[in-house]
Amino acid sequence: MASKNLNRRAFVAGLAATTGSTPLLAQDIDGSETVEIEKDISNAVRHNISSFRSLDWQPYFSNLKNGAVLVDLDSRALHFWEESGSYYLFPSSVPLTEDLTKRGRTSVIRKVEGPSWRPTPSMRIRNPEWPEYVGPGPDNPLGTHALYLSWQYYRIHGTHDTRKIGRRSSNGCIGLYNEHIAKLFGMAKVGTQVLLI
């Protein structure tokens, strides 16, 4: 028993010695050293290191007729402007790989509440074990609502698998939490302009 304690002590002492060269950030997760605080105390802001960002993307659209959606694939965020100018920001999932990613301008051509799902021909090749059809419900990969885009097979849709949001996890579509797609579904129109960058 004494040798186990001695070994534990030696391990902890060795570990403490090696952390001397570890950056302060890794040593004190909860300390004030882990974030930068603005000098003006009244406007104190914590800077985080996530890729989620909110930039002024509206200038990418010449007008907001029928509303506008911009998906920033790098920060995995969907921006939406109503025709009135009201703005909304939603975290999203984006395509898993670059070859599944499509960029450019498209539009919403159809809205479906309770969508059904069929894998695309290329999905069937990559995943022959997938079912040929999934009806509306909790097993449906499109979640509760879907906005169909003018690009064949591409959608903005919900997901029941919330682990996918904020990640590169889709086969080409843009995924939102079901509560967010329901909100977007209610605001977007057939004809809403969409830009993926």
Legacy VTK file of the C-alpha trace (Angstrom):
# vtk DataFile Version 3.0
C-alpha trace
ASCII
DATASET POLYDATA
POINTS 197 float
0.000 0.000 0.000
2.826 2.406 0.866
4.494 1.808 -2.525
1.226 2.625 -4.309
1.001 5.941 -2.422
4.629 6.684 -3.187
4.054 5.930 -6.866
0.977 8.137 -6.891
2.916 10.922 -5.214
5.757 10.554 -7.692
3.276 10.629 -10.570
1.525 13.751 -9.240
4.873 15.461 -8.555
6.070 14.589 -12.055
2.832 15.846 -13.528
3.125 19.103 -11.590
6.677 19.549 -12.824
5.648 19.077 -16.444
2.778 21.553 -16.194
5.244 24.291 -15.344
5.760 24.767 -19.085
2.058 24.443 -19.866
0.394 27.717 -20.830
-1.584 29.462 -18.111
-4.750 28.972 -20.189
-4.515 25.196 -19.795
-3.716 25.400 -16.085
-6.497 27.722 -14.897
-9.661 27.131 -16.887
-11.840 29.274 -14.626
-9.353 32.062 -14.036
-9.562 35.538 -15.472
-6.495 34.731 -17.576
-8.590 32.560 -19.921
-10.480 35.460 -21.458
-9.668 38.973 -22.532
-11.689 41.671 -20.854
-12.159 44.971 -22.661
-10.504 47.921 -20.921
-13.786 49.803 -20.685
-15.448 47.976 -17.802
-18.929 49.146 -18.827
-18.527 47.286 -22.115
-16.758 44.189 -20.780
-16.857 41.445 -23.381
-15.573 37.895 -23.248
-13.881 36.842 -26.459
-14.383 33.187 -27.254
-12.575 31.064 -29.773
-15.537 29.435 -31.523
-15.931 29.820 -35.262
-19.480 31.142 -34.838
-19.536 34.741 -35.995
-22.093 37.367 -36.748
-21.028 39.714 -39.523
-23.049 42.182 -41.550
-23.973 40.002 -44.529
-27.022 41.991 -45.677
-25.018 43.907 -48.343
-24.798 40.598 -50.254
-28.431 41.210 -51.247
-29.576 44.145 -53.377
-33.031 43.972 -51.756
-34.972 41.934 -49.224
-37.975 41.117 -51.407
-39.487 37.869 -50.062
-36.736 37.816 -47.410
-33.153 36.589 -47.659
-31.196 33.659 -46.243
-27.407 33.607 -46.106
-25.610 30.491 -44.897
-22.014 31.040 -43.781
-20.556 27.560 -44.195
-17.361 28.388 -42.296
-19.070 29.624 -39.152
-21.978 27.189 -39.555
-24.614 29.859 -39.180
-27.796 30.709 -41.066
-28.710 34.403 -41.267
-32.257 35.431 -42.201
-33.710 38.849 -42.996
-37.431 39.397 -43.334
-38.585 41.773 -46.045
-39.115 44.367 -43.280
-35.425 44.130 -42.347
-35.899 42.127 -39.121
-32.887 39.866 -38.652
-32.457 36.365 -37.184
-29.403 34.169 -36.671
-29.496 30.374 -36.261
-26.686 27.841 -35.683
-26.682 25.169 -38.388
-25.113 21.976 -39.602
-23.311 22.114 -42.930
-22.059 19.538 -45.461
-19.590 16.982 -44.171
-17.038 17.431 -46.952
-16.172 19.984 -49.595
-17.347 17.729 -52.450
-20.846 17.634 -50.888
-20.912 21.431 -50.554
-22.665 23.700 -53.015
-22.116 27.452 -52.922
-23.909 30.252 -54.676
-27.379 31.716 -55.110
-30.622 29.773 -55.123
-34.119 30.279 -53.725
-36.850 28.538 -51.785
-39.179 26.815 -54.265
-41.308 24.754 -51.876
-42.144 24.537 -48.169
-43.161 21.247 -46.539
-44.284 20.653 -42.966
-43.757 16.991 -42.005
-41.501 16.147 -44.972
-40.756 12.638 -46.161
-37.216 11.676 -47.158
-35.566 9.599 -49.853
-31.777 9.318 -50.098
-30.283 10.722 -53.293
-28.726 8.296 -55.806
-25.221 9.234 -54.621
-26.239 8.665 -50.980
-27.520 5.201 -51.920
-24.145 4.400 -53.498
-22.240 5.588 -50.408
-24.713 4.003 -47.961
-26.537 1.064 -49.582
-27.908 -0.008 -46.180
-30.011 3.154 -45.884
-33.769 2.803 -46.407
-35.227 3.910 -49.732
-37.923 5.978 -48.023
-38.634 7.458 -44.577
-42.001 9.060 -43.884
-42.624 11.997 -41.555
-41.830 11.380 -37.912
-39.004 11.080 -35.402
-36.848 8.877 -37.647
-36.966 11.299 -40.560
-33.586 13.002 -41.237
-35.384 16.165 -42.439
-36.922 16.834 -39.035
-40.246 18.608 -38.764
-40.038 21.151 -41.625
-38.124 21.558 -44.891
-37.473 24.412 -47.287
-36.758 22.949 -50.715
-34.240 24.897 -52.801
-34.047 25.292 -56.571
-30.934 23.089 -56.542
-32.016 19.460 -56.873
-31.693 17.483 -53.612
-30.706 20.530 -51.527
-32.804 21.625 -48.568
-32.774 23.713 -45.426
-34.429 21.432 -42.898
-34.726 20.460 -39.272
-33.119 17.509 -37.571
-34.066 15.241 -34.699
-30.331 14.580 -34.095
-29.352 17.796 -32.334
-25.703 16.680 -32.092
-25.327 17.616 -35.764
-25.960 21.336 -35.272
-22.791 23.409 -35.351
-20.872 20.658 -37.147
-19.903 19.459 -40.579
-22.350 16.571 -40.561
-24.754 16.682 -43.508
-24.781 15.129 -46.957
-25.207 18.557 -48.551
-28.191 20.150 -46.849
-28.291 22.835 -44.177
-29.744 21.565 -40.905
-31.335 23.522 -38.067
-32.790 22.619 -34.702
-36.457 21.700 -35.207
-37.637 24.740 -33.235
-35.486 27.015 -35.418
-36.619 25.543 -38.738
-40.227 25.888 -37.550
-39.618 29.579 -36.898
-37.797 30.086 -40.221
-40.502 28.077 -42.018
-43.116 30.498 -40.713
-41.171 33.545 -41.935
-39.613 32.380 -45.211
-41.666 32.366 -48.404
-41.576 30.557 -51.692
-39.239 32.874 -53.546
-37.027 33.744 -50.546
-33.520 34.274 -51.892
-30.790 32.008 -50.529
-27.026 32.439 -50.689
-24.509 29.865 -49.479
-20.964 31.159 -49.052
LINES 1 198
197 0 1 2 3 4 5 6 7 8 9 10 11 12 13 14 15 16 17 18 19 20 21 22 23 24 25 26 27 28 29 30 31 32 33 34 35 36 37 38 39 40 41 42 43 44 45 46 47 48 49 50 51 52 53 54 55 56 57 58 59 60 61 62 63 64 65 66 67 68 69 70 71 72 73 74 75 76 77 78 79 80 81 82 83 84 85 86 87 88 89 90 91 92 93 94 95 96 97 98 99 100 101 102 103 104 105 106 107 108 109 110 111 112 113 114 115 116 117 118 119 120 121 122 123 124 125 126 127 128 129 130 131 132 133 134 135 136 137 138 139 140 141 142 143 144 145 146 147 148 149 150 151 152 153 154 155 156 157 158 159 160 161 162 163 164 165 166 167 168 169 170 171 172 173 174 175 176 177 178 179 180 181 182 183 184 185 186 187 188 189 190 191 192 193 194 195 196
